[in-house]
Amino acid sequence: MLVTLTEMMQGIAEKNGAVPAFNVFGYEDAAAVIAAAEEVKAPVILATNKVALRYMPLQVSGALYRSLAERASVPVCIHLDHGDGFETAAEAIMSGYTSIMYDGSQLPLKENMRNTRQIVKMAHACGIPVEAEIGAVGYSDPSLNVEARLTDPGEAKIFAEETGVDALAVAIGTLHRMEEQAAPIDYGRLADIERLVTVPLVLHGSTGVRDDDLRKLAATRIGKVNIGTALRMAFGKTLRSEIQAKPDEFDRVALFAGPMEAVKEEAKKKMLLLNAHHALQA
């Protein structure tokens, strides 16, 4: 069942749950994620990030993920993650995506707000919701030269009100591409943001969040939790084991069966930690 992010987030804050957005790179992990959602009976978001964008054109990924979503028995949103500007956002909408993130977090606040307002105006005219980021979630790899900056609650309030975004990504201690669960969550900062911002909040870099913290965060006003590295590690490590165990196997369909199962199980684990299935409860 294909839905927009707004439809998926409806009432999520009152249900003590959050919906995971999994970065996927093609059929194998997208199908595994949807299979996990159907087993858990939870909604799920298929997200296309910058790396995936370089690997597969939006027109191709949009058609593929929409087809999978329309056949699914649970709500599925197709999301552009960390879009870099107006043209990319417009292309994603034309390619069938049902949610857009514009990431201007590395820009000065006024420029981020100006760009976000333009994208919100365009996307809303097409019936598509927009997520943006205030503060900046950095990366575990310092060589990427991405500034990390915790979200200022006052700026978050102004940003949300003046841009009209439908969801707001905030920086409260996580980093993208963390392989260990060691992110220090700033719950005080989150509480301050929750008091000032009314739209659903989004947490990026969530592979680095401890299981206990994911459970706690599911009960906050964070409604969307982005997870990517955890699935890539599950797929890659299992694929490596399959190749080593079957050195004469050359059929990739046979080699992908184990990694797809590993991705499904990892996705299910995250869904259950986040109480994602609560989103479908009356």
C-alpha positions as CSV (number, residue, x, y, z in Angstrom):
1,M,0.0,0.0,0.0
2,L,1.7,3.2,-1.2
3,V,1.3,6.2,1.1
4,T,2.9,9.6,1.7
5,L,5.0,10.4,4.8
6,T,2.2,12.6,6.2
7,E,-0.3,9.7,6.0
8,M,2.2,7.4,7.7
9,M,3.0,9.9,10.5
10,Q,-0.7,10.6,11.3
11,G,-1.1,10.1,15.1
12,I,2.3,8.3,15.5
13,A,3.3,10.5,18.4
14,E,0.3,9.4,20.5
15,K,1.0,5.7,19.8
16,N,4.5,5.5,21.5
17,G,6.0,4.2,18.3
18,A,8.2,5.4,15.4
19,V,8.5,4.3,11.8
20,P,11.9,3.2,10.5
21,A,13.2,4.6,7.2
22,F,15.6,2.1,5.8
23,N,18.2,3.1,3.1
24,V,17.9,0.6,0.3
25,F,19.9,0.1,-2.8
26,G,17.8,-2.1,-5.1
27,Y,15.4,-5.0,-5.2
28,E,17.2,-7.3,-2.8
29,D,17.1,-5.1,0.3
30,A,13.9,-3.3,-0.5
31,A,12.0,-6.6,-0.9
32,A,13.6,-7.9,2.3
33,V,12.5,-4.8,4.2
34,I,8.9,-5.0,3.0
35,A,8.9,-8.7,3.9
36,A,10.0,-7.8,7.4
37,A,7.3,-5.1,7.7
38,E,4.6,-7.5,6.6
39,E,5.7,-10.1,9.2
40,V,5.7,-7.5,12.0
41,K,2.6,-5.8,10.5
42,A,4.2,-2.4,10.6
43,P,4.5,0.5,8.2
44,V,7.9,1.2,6.6
45,I,9.8,3.8,4.6
46,L,12.1,2.9,1.7
47,A,14.7,5.6,1.5
48,T,17.1,6.5,-1.4
49,N,20.2,8.3,-0.1
50,K,23.0,10.1,-2.0
51,V,25.1,6.9,-2.6
52,A,22.1,5.1,-4.0
53,L,21.3,8.0,-6.2
54,R,24.7,7.7,-7.8
55,Y,24.1,4.0,-8.3
56,M,20.6,4.0,-9.7
57,P,18.6,6.8,-11.4
58,L,15.6,8.1,-9.6
59,Q,13.3,7.1,-12.4
60,V,14.4,3.5,-12.1
61,S,14.3,3.3,-8.3
62,G,11.0,5.2,-8.1
63,A,9.3,2.7,-10.5
64,L,10.8,-0.3,-8.7
65,Y,9.9,0.8,-5.1
66,R,6.4,2.0,-6.1
67,S,5.7,-1.4,-7.6
68,L,6.9,-3.1,-4.4
69,A,4.9,-0.7,-2.3
70,E,1.7,-1.0,-4.2
71,R,1.8,-4.8,-3.8
72,A,2.6,-4.7,-0.1
73,S,0.0,-5.5,2.6
74,V,1.3,-2.7,4.9
75,P,1.7,1.0,4.3
76,V,5.0,1.8,2.4
77,C,6.4,5.3,1.8
78,I,9.0,6.0,-0.9
79,H,11.4,8.7,0.4
80,L,14.2,10.8,-1.0
81,D,16.9,11.0,1.7
82,H,19.3,14.0,1.9
83,G,18.2,15.6,-1.4
84,D,20.6,18.3,-2.4
85,G,18.3,20.9,-4.0
86,F,15.2,21.9,-6.0
87,E,16.0,19.9,-9.1
88,T,16.7,16.6,-7.3
89,A,13.5,17.1,-5.3
90,A,11.4,17.8,-8.4
91,E,12.9,14.7,-10.2
92,A,12.1,12.5,-7.2
93,I,8.5,13.7,-7.2
94,M,8.2,13.1,-11.0
95,S,9.7,9.7,-10.5
96,G,6.9,8.7,-8.0
97,Y,8.5,9.3,-4.6
98,T,5.9,10.1,-1.9
99,S,8.2,12.0,0.5
100,I,11.1,14.4,0.0
101,M,13.9,15.4,2.3
102,Y,15.9,18.5,1.5
103,D,19.2,18.7,3.4
104,G,20.5,22.2,3.7
105,S,22.1,21.6,7.1
106,Q,25.6,22.6,6.0
107,L,24.4,26.0,4.8
108,P,23.9,29.2,6.9
109,L,20.5,29.1,8.6
110,K,18.8,31.8,6.4
111,E,19.9,30.1,3.2
112,N,18.7,26.7,4.5
113,M,15.4,28.2,5.3
114,R,15.1,30.0,2.0
115,N,15.9,26.9,0.0
116,T,13.6,24.7,2.1
117,R,10.6,27.1,1.7
118,Q,11.0,26.9,-2.1
119,I,11.0,23.1,-2.1
120,V,8.1,23.0,0.3
121,K,6.1,25.2,-2.0
122,M,6.8,23.1,-5.0
123,A,6.3,19.7,-3.3
124,H,3.1,20.7,-1.5
125,A,1.7,21.8,-4.9
126,C,2.2,18.2,-5.9
127,G,0.7,16.8,-2.7
128,I,4.1,15.6,-1.4
129,P,5.4,16.2,2.1
130,V,8.8,17.6,2.9
131,E,11.4,16.8,5.6
132,A,14.3,19.1,6.3
133,E,17.2,19.3,8.8
134,I,18.1,21.9,11.4
135,G,21.4,21.5,13.2
136,A,23.6,19.0,11.4
137,V,24.0,15.2,11.9
138,G,27.7,14.5,11.0
139,Y,29.5,11.4,9.9
140,S,31.6,8.9,11.8
141,D,34.3,9.4,9.1
142,P,36.0,12.8,9.7
143,S,37.5,12.7,6.2
144,L,34.1,13.5,4.7
145,N,34.5,17.1,6.2
146,V,30.8,17.3,7.2
147,E,30.2,19.7,10.1
148,A,28.3,18.2,13.0
149,R,26.2,20.6,15.0
150,L,23.6,19.9,17.7
151,T,20.2,21.4,17.0
152,D,19.3,24.6,18.8
153,P,15.7,24.3,20.0
154,G,14.9,28.0,19.4
155,E,16.2,27.7,15.8
156,A,14.2,24.5,15.3
157,K,11.0,26.3,16.3
158,I,11.7,29.2,13.9
159,F,12.7,26.9,11.1
160,A,9.6,24.7,11.4
161,E,7.2,27.6,11.5
162,E,8.7,29.7,8.7
163,T,9.4,26.9,6.2
164,G,6.2,24.8,6.6
165,V,8.0,21.5,6.7
166,D,6.0,18.3,7.5
167,A,8.8,16.7,9.4
168,L,12.0,18.0,11.0
169,A,15.3,16.1,11.3
170,V,17.2,17.1,14.5
171,A,20.8,16.5,15.7
172,I,20.8,15.2,19.3
173,G,24.0,13.1,19.4
174,T,24.0,10.6,16.5
175,L,26.3,10.4,13.5
176,H,25.8,8.8,10.1
177,R,27.6,5.5,9.3
178,M,28.4,4.5,12.9
179,E,29.1,0.8,13.1
180,E,29.0,0.5,16.9
181,Q,26.0,1.4,19.1
182,A,27.6,4.2,21.1
183,A,25.8,7.4,20.2
184,P,25.3,9.7,23.3
185,I,21.6,10.9,23.1
186,D,21.0,14.3,24.5
187,Y,17.5,13.8,26.0
188,G,17.4,17.2,27.6
189,R,17.9,18.9,24.2
190,L,15.3,16.6,22.7
191,A,12.8,17.5,25.4
192,D,13.4,21.2,24.7
193,I,12.8,20.7,21.0
194,E,9.6,18.8,21.7
195,R,8.2,21.7,23.7
196,L,8.8,24.1,20.9
197,V,8.2,22.2,17.7
198,T,4.8,20.7,16.7
199,V,5.7,18.7,13.5
200,P,7.0,15.1,13.8
201,L,10.7,14.8,14.5
202,V,13.2,12.7,12.7
203,L,16.4,11.0,13.9
204,H,19.2,10.2,11.5
205,G,22.3,8.0,12.0
206,S,20.3,5.6,14.1
207,T,22.5,2.5,13.5
208,G,24.7,4.0,16.2
209,V,21.8,4.1,18.8
210,R,21.7,1.5,21.6
211,D,18.7,-0.8,21.7
212,D,17.5,0.7,25.0
213,D,17.7,4.2,23.6
214,L,15.7,3.1,20.5
215,R,13.0,1.9,22.9
216,K,13.0,5.1,24.8
217,L,13.1,7.3,21.7
218,A,10.0,5.5,20.3
219,A,8.0,7.0,23.2
220,T,9.1,10.5,22.3
221,R,7.8,12.8,19.5
222,I,10.4,11.3,17.1
223,G,8.2,9.7,14.5
224,K,10.7,8.7,11.9
225,V,14.0,6.9,12.5
226,N,16.6,6.6,9.7
227,I,18.6,3.4,9.6
228,G,21.1,2.4,6.8
229,T,24.5,1.1,8.0
230,A,22.9,-1.7,10.0
231,L,21.3,-3.2,6.9
232,R,24.4,-2.8,4.8
233,M,26.5,-4.6,7.4
234,A,23.9,-7.4,7.6
235,F,23.9,-7.8,3.8
236,G,27.6,-7.4,3.2
237,K,28.8,-9.7,6.0
238,T,26.4,-12.4,5.1
239,L,27.3,-12.2,1.4
240,R,30.9,-12.5,2.3
241,S,30.2,-15.7,4.3
242,E,28.1,-17.1,1.4
243,I,30.9,-16.5,-1.1
244,Q,33.5,-18.1,1.2
245,A,31.3,-21.1,1.9
246,K,30.4,-21.6,-1.8
247,P,33.5,-20.7,-3.8
248,D,32.1,-22.4,-6.9
249,E,28.7,-20.7,-6.9
250,F,28.4,-18.0,-9.5
251,D,24.6,-17.5,-9.6
252,R,24.0,-14.3,-7.7
253,V,20.3,-15.3,-7.0
254,A,21.6,-18.2,-4.9
255,L,24.2,-16.0,-3.2
256,F,21.7,-13.3,-2.3
257,A,19.2,-15.5,-0.5
258,G,21.2,-15.5,2.8
259,P,21.9,-11.8,2.7
260,M,18.2,-11.0,2.0
261,E,17.2,-13.1,5.0
262,A,19.8,-11.3,7.2
263,V,18.4,-7.9,6.1
264,K,14.9,-9.0,6.9
265,E,15.8,-10.1,10.4
266,E,17.8,-6.9,11.1
267,A,14.9,-4.8,9.9
268,K,12.4,-6.8,12.0
269,K,14.6,-6.2,15.0
270,K,14.6,-2.4,14.5
271,M,10.9,-2.3,13.9
272,L,10.1,-4.1,17.1
273,L,12.5,-1.9,19.1
274,L,10.7,1.1,17.8
275,N,7.2,-0.3,18.3
276,A,6.6,0.5,14.7
277,H,3.6,-1.9,14.7
278,H,1.8,0.4,17.1
279,A,1.3,2.8,14.1
280,L,-1.3,0.5,12.6
281,Q,-3.2,0.0,15.8
282,A,-6.5,1.8,16.1
